[in-house]
């Protein structure tokens, strides 16, 4: 985006959830499942093993995109199969989203309230779990009418997890998500977008074509390589000293 002037009537927001709308030290949607009371110890062991193997791959920006994309899909498939194997219960998902393990970043509630008042659609595209994301937003009283979640959806049968509904969303395929017709209609006359994420892969998030784009990255962990990659991908970089009040201020100053 060559100009930093937003037309609020044409603006919409696309944002990641885990460690973007939530703090860098917050549990993520998948990790929080290990805190469920009476969850199988074997599940926790296997989950940690998977994370130790795949997480460094996710964070390594030097790996070829196609190779990395396949590895991320395999990671999420493996995790979902584990949850089915160890009989994840729907009641546990509902309860875990009400706990304090997932913490929203400072200013997020005000940001969502502000965008709701200004009628700016906020599309959350997440590699997390829709059931949990919606629960967390409801708990914090900020699941407003302008907020839409596109994420992995757990499908339950007789109170137990049966499968993931639709296609798996992971950190690298957010440009290929299936956008519901309702969201397409809402964004029909919107052509300016602010993309917010904590991973270079988040810059790929897309819900429609031909939008002027302004990209904001939350750099949660500093190292020289990460800073270099962020500078290539984002228009502005926020550190952990920043919060969503800064984004409110950015929009107000440039609209």
Buried (B, 14 or more C-beta within 10 A) or exposed (E): BEEEEBEEEBBBBBBBBBBBBBBBEBBBBBBBBBEBEEBBEEBBEBBEEBBEEBEEBBBEBEBEEEEBBEBBBBBBEBBBEBBBEBEBBBEBBEEBBEBEBBBBBBBBBBBBBBBBEBEBBBBBBBBBBBBBBBBBBEBBEBBBEBBBBBBBBBEBEEEEBEBBEEEBBBBBBBEEBEBEEEBEEBBEEBBBBBBBBBBBBBBBBBBBEEBBBBBBBBBBEEEEEBEEBBEEBBBBBBEBEBBBBBBBEBBEEEB
